Amino acid sequence: MKTSMWPRGLSRQKASAYLGISSTLFDQLVAKNQMPEPFTPSKGRILWDIVELDQAFENLPRKSQQQGNTWDG
């Protein structure tokens, strides 16, 4: 079982900090569906699930996928 110092639900600022990116970039990734949509467990509260963030992070493109593989010709 994975243990973490992070809570299961993260605010926007904590979610972006958890991923090591700015809140602005996090917003862009959410808008492009590269990061999950947040949950709204109560009025005015918005949280991202840390498990979903981990899964989305694993699916982000690698540098070689963005610029093309240097081994290909």
C-alpha distances in whole Angstrom, upper triangle without the diagonal:
4,6,10,13,14,15,14,18,20,23,25,26,22,21,24,23,19,20,23,26,29,29,32,30,27,30,31,28,28,31,31,28,26,24,23,25,24,24,26,25,28,32,32,28,26,22,20,17,14,13,16,17,15,16,19,19,18,21,24,27,27,30,32,31,33,36,36,36,38,38,40,43
4,7,10,11,12,12,15,17,21,22,22,19,18,20,19,15,17,19,22,25,25,28,27,24,27,28,25,25,29,28,26,23,21,20,23,22,22,25,24,27,30,30,26,24,20,18,15,12,10,14,14,12,14,17,16,16,19,21,24,24,27,29,29,30,33,34,33,36,36,38,42
4,7,9,10,11,14,15,19,21,21,17,17,19,18,14,17,19,22,24,25,28,27,24,27,29,26,25,29,29,27,25,22,21,23,22,22,24,23,26,29,28,24,23,19,18,15,12,12,15,15,13,16,19,18,18,21,23,26,26,29,31,31,32,35,36,36,38,39,40,44
4,5,7,9,12,13,16,18,17,14,14,16,14,11,14,16,19,21,21,25,24,21,24,26,23,23,27,27,25,23,20,20,22,20,20,22,21,24,27,26,22,20,17,15,13,10,11,14,14,12,15,18,16,17,21,22,25,25,27,30,30,31,33,35,35,37,38,40,43
4,7,9,12,12,15,17,16,12,13,15,13,11,14,15,18,20,20,24,23,21,23,26,24,24,27,28,26,24,21,21,22,20,20,22,21,23,26,25,21,20,16,16,14,11,13,16,15,14,18,19,18,20,23,23,27,27,29,32,32,32,35,36,37,39,40,42,45
4,7,8,8,11,13,13,9,10,12,11,8,12,14,16,18,17,21,20,18,20,23,21,20,24,25,23,21,18,17,19,16,17,19,18,20,23,21,17,16,13,12,11,8,11,13,12,12,16,17,16,18,21,21,25,25,27,30,30,30,33,35,35,37,39,41,44
4,6,7,10,13,13,10,10,14,13,11,14,16,18,19,18,22,21,18,20,23,21,20,23,25,23,21,18,17,17,15,14,16,15,17,20,18,15,14,10,10,9,8,10,13,12,13,16,17,17,19,22,22,26,27,29,32,32,32,35,37,37,40,41,43,46
4,7,10,13,14,11,10,14,14,11,14,17,18,20,18,22,21,18,19,22,20,18,22,23,20,19,16,14,15,12,12,14,13,16,19,18,14,13,9,8,6,5,7,10,10,11,14,15,16,18,20,21,24,26,29,31,30,31,34,35,36,39,40,41,45
4,7,10,12,9,9,12,13,11,14,16,17,18,16,19,19,16,17,20,18,16,19,21,19,18,14,12,12,9,9,10,10,13,15,14,10,9,5,5,5,6,9,10,10,12,14,15,16,18,20,21,24,26,29,32,30,30,34,35,36,39,41,42,45
4,7,8,6,5,9,10,9,11,14,14,14,12,16,16,13,14,17,16,14,18,19,18,17,13,12,12,9,10,11,12,14,16,14,10,8,5,5,6,7,10,11,10,12,15,15,15,18,19,19,23,25,27,30,29,28,32,34,35,38,39,40,43
4,5,5,6,9,10,10,12,14,14,13,10,14,15,12,12,16,15,13,16,19,18,17,14,13,12,9,10,11,12,13,14,11,8,6,5,6,9,10,14,13,12,15,17,16,17,20,21,20,24,26,27,31,30,29,32,34,36,38,41,41,44
4,6,5,6,9,10,11,12,11,10,7,10,11,8,8,12,12,10,13,16,15,15,11,11,11,9,11,12,14,15,16,13,10,8,7,7,11,11,15,14,11,15,17,15,15,19,19,18,22,23,25,28,27,26,29,31,33,36,38,39,42
4,6,5,6,9,10,10,10,8,6,10,11,9,10,14,14,13,16,18,18,17,14,15,14,12,15,15,17,18,18,15,13,11,10,10,13,13,16,16,13,16,18,17,16,20,21,19,22,24,25,28,28,26,29,32,33,36,38,39,42
4,5,5,6,9,10,10,10,9,13,13,11,13,16,15,14,18,19,19,17,14,14,15,13,14,16,17,18,19,16,13,11,9,9,11,10,14,14,11,13,17,16,15,18,20,19,22,23,25,28,28,27,29,32,33,35,38,39,42
4,5,5,6,9,9,10,8,12,11,8,10,13,12,11,15,16,15,14,10,11,12,10,12,15,16,18,19,17,14,11,8,7,9,8,11,11,8,10,13,12,11,15,16,15,19,20,22,25,24,24,27,29,30,33,35,36,39
4,5,5,6,5,6,5,9,8,6,9,11,10,11,14,15,15,13,10,12,13,12,15,17,19,21,22,19,16,13,12,10,12,11,14,13,10,12,14,12,11,15,16,14,17,18,20,23,23,21,24,27,28,30,33,34,37
4,5,5,6,7,8,11,11,9,12,15,14,15,18,19,18,16,14,15,17,15,18,20,21,23,24,21,18,16,14,12,14,12,15,15,12,13,16,15,13,16,18,16,19,20,21,24,24,23,26,28,29,31,34,35,38
4,6,8,10,11,14,13,11,14,16,14,15,18,19,18,15,13,14,16,15,17,19,20,22,24,22,18,16,13,11,11,9,12,12,9,10,13,13,11,14,16,15,18,18,20,23,23,23,26,28,29,31,33,34,37
4,6,9,10,12,10,9,12,14,11,13,16,16,15,13,11,13,15,15,18,20,22,24,26,23,20,17,14,12,12,10,12,12,8,8,11,10,8,11,13,11,14,15,16,20,20,19,22,24,25,27,29,31,34
4,7,10,12,10,10,13,14,13,15,18,18,18,15,13,16,18,18,21,23,25,27,28,25,22,19,17,15,16,13,16,16,12,12,15,14,11,14,16,13,16,15,16,20,20,19,21,24,25,27,29,31,33
4,7,8,6,7,10,11,10,13,15,15,16,13,12,15,17,17,20,22,24,26,27,24,21,18,17,15,16,15,17,16,12,14,16,14,11,14,16,13,15,15,16,19,19,18,20,23,25,26,29,30,33
4,5,5,6,9,10,11,12,14,15,17,15,13,16,17,17,20,22,24,25,25,22,20,17,16,15,18,16,19,18,15,16,19,16,14,18,18,16,18,18,18,22,22,20,22,25,27,29,32,33,35
4,6,5,6,9,10,10,12,14,15,14,12,14,14,14,17,18,21,22,22,18,17,14,14,13,16,15,18,17,14,16,18,16,15,19,19,17,19,20,21,24,24,22,24,27,29,31,34,35,37
4,5,5,6,9,10,11,13,14,14,13,15,15,15,19,20,23,24,23,20,19,16,16,15,18,18,21,19,16,19,20,17,16,20,19,17,18,20,20,24,23,20,23,26,28,30,33,34,36
4,5,5,6,9,10,11,12,11,10,13,14,15,19,21,24,25,25,22,21,17,17,15,18,17,19,17,14,16,17,14,13,16,16,13,15,16,16,20,19,17,19,22,25,27,30,30,32
4,5,5,6,9,10,11,9,8,10,11,12,15,17,20,22,22,19,18,14,13,11,14,14,16,14,11,13,15,12,11,15,14,12,15,17,18,21,20,18,21,24,26,28,31,31,34
4,5,5,6,9,10,10,9,10,10,11,15,16,19,21,20,18,16,13,13,12,15,16,18,15,13,16,17,14,14,17,17,15,17,19,20,23,22,20,23,26,28,31,33,33,36
4,5,5,6,9,9,9,11,12,14,17,19,23,24,24,21,20,17,16,15,17,18,19,17,14,17,17,14,14,17,16,13,15,17,18,21,19,17,20,22,25,28,30,30,33
4,5,5,6,5,5,9,10,12,16,19,22,24,24,22,20,16,16,13,15,15,16,13,11,14,14,10,10,13,12,10,12,15,16,19,17,15,18,21,23,26,28,28,31
4,5,5,6,5,6,7,9,13,15,18,20,21,19,17,13,13,11,13,14,15,12,10,14,13,10,12,15,13,12,15,18,19,22,20,18,22,24,26,29,32,31,34
4,5,8,8,9,9,11,15,17,20,22,22,20,19,15,16,14,16,18,19,15,14,17,17,13,15,18,16,14,16,19,20,23,21,19,22,24,27,30,32,32,34
4,5,8,10,10,14,17,20,23,25,25,23,22,18,18,16,18,18,19,15,14,17,15,12,13,16,13,11,13,16,18,20,17,15,19,21,24,27,29,28,31
4,5,6,8,11,15,17,21,23,23,22,21,17,16,13,15,16,16,12,12,14,13,9,12,14,11,11,13,16,19,21,18,17,21,22,24,28,30,29,32
4,7,9,12,16,19,22,24,25,24,22,18,16,13,14,14,14,11,10,12,10,6,8,10,8,7,10,13,15,17,15,14,18,20,22,25,27,26,29
4,7,9,13,16,18,21,22,20,18,14,13,9,10,11,11,8,7,9,9,6,7,10,9,9,12,15,17,20,18,17,21,23,25,28,30,29,33
4,6,9,13,15,18,19,18,16,12,10,7,8,10,10,7,7,10,9,7,10,12,11,12,15,18,21,23,21,21,24,26,28,31,33,33,36
4,7,10,13,15,16,15,13,10,9,7,9,12,12,9,10,13,13,11,13,16,15,15,19,22,24,27,24,24,27,29,31,34,36,36,39
4,7,9,12,13,12,10,6,5,5,7,10,12,10,10,14,14,13,15,18,18,18,21,24,26,29,27,26,30,32,34,37,39,39,42
4,6,9,11,11,8,6,5,6,8,11,13,11,12,16,16,15,18,20,20,21,25,27,30,32,30,30,34,35,37,40,42,42,45
4,6,7,7,6,5,6,9,11,14,16,15,16,19,20,19,21,24,24,24,28,31,33,36,34,33,37,38,40,43,45,45,48
4,7,9,6,7,8,10,11,15,16,16,17,20,21,21,23,25,26,27,30,33,35,38,36,36,39,41,43,46,48,48,51
4,6,5,8,10,13,15,18,20,19,20,23,24,24,26,29,29,29,33,36,38,41,39,38,42,44,46,49,50,51,54
4,6,8,11,15,17,20,22,22,22,26,26,26,27,30,31,31,34,37,39,42,40,39,42,44,46,49,52,51,54
4,7,10,14,16,19,22,21,21,24,25,24,26,29,29,29,32,35,37,40,38,37,40,42,44,47,50,50,53
4,7,10,13,16,18,18,18,21,22,22,23,26,27,26,30,32,34,37,36,35,38,40,42,45,47,47,51
4,7,10,13,16,14,14,18,19,18,19,23,23,23,26,29,31,34,32,31,34,37,39,41,44,44,47
4,7,9,12,11,11,14,16,15,17,20,20,20,24,26,29,32,30,29,33,35,36,39,41,42,45
4,6,9,8,7,11,12,11,13,16,17,17,21,23,25,28,27,26,30,32,33,36,38,38,41
4,5,5,6,9,10,11,12,15,16,17,21,23,25,28,26,27,30,32,33,36,37,38,41
4,5,5,6,9,10,10,12,14,15,19,21,23,26,25,25,29,30,31,34,35,36,39
4,5,5,6,9,10,11,13,15,18,20,23,25,24,25,28,29,30,33,34,35,38
4,5,5,6,8,10,11,13,16,18,22,24,22,23,26,27,28,31,33,33,37
4,5,5,6,9,10,11,14,16,19,22,20,21,24,26,27,29,31,32,35
4,6,5,6,9,10,14,15,18,20,19,20,23,25,25,28,29,30,34
4,5,5,7,9,13,14,18,20,18,19,23,23,24,27,28,29,32
4,5,5,7,10,13,16,18,16,17,20,21,22,26,27,27,31
4,5,5,9,10,13,16,15,15,19,20,21,24,25,26,29
4,6,8,9,13,15,13,15,18,19,19,22,23,24,27
4,6,9,12,14,12,13,16,17,18,21,22,22,26
4,6,10,12,10,10,14,15,16,19,21,21,25
4,7,8,6,7,10,11,12,16,17,18,21
4,5,5,7,9,10,10,13,15,16,19
4,5,5,6,8,9,11,14,15,17
4,5,5,5,5,8,10,11,14
4,6,5,7,10,12,12,15
4,6,9,11,14,13,16
4,7,8,12,11,13
4,6,9,8,10
4,5,6,9
4,5,7
4,6
4
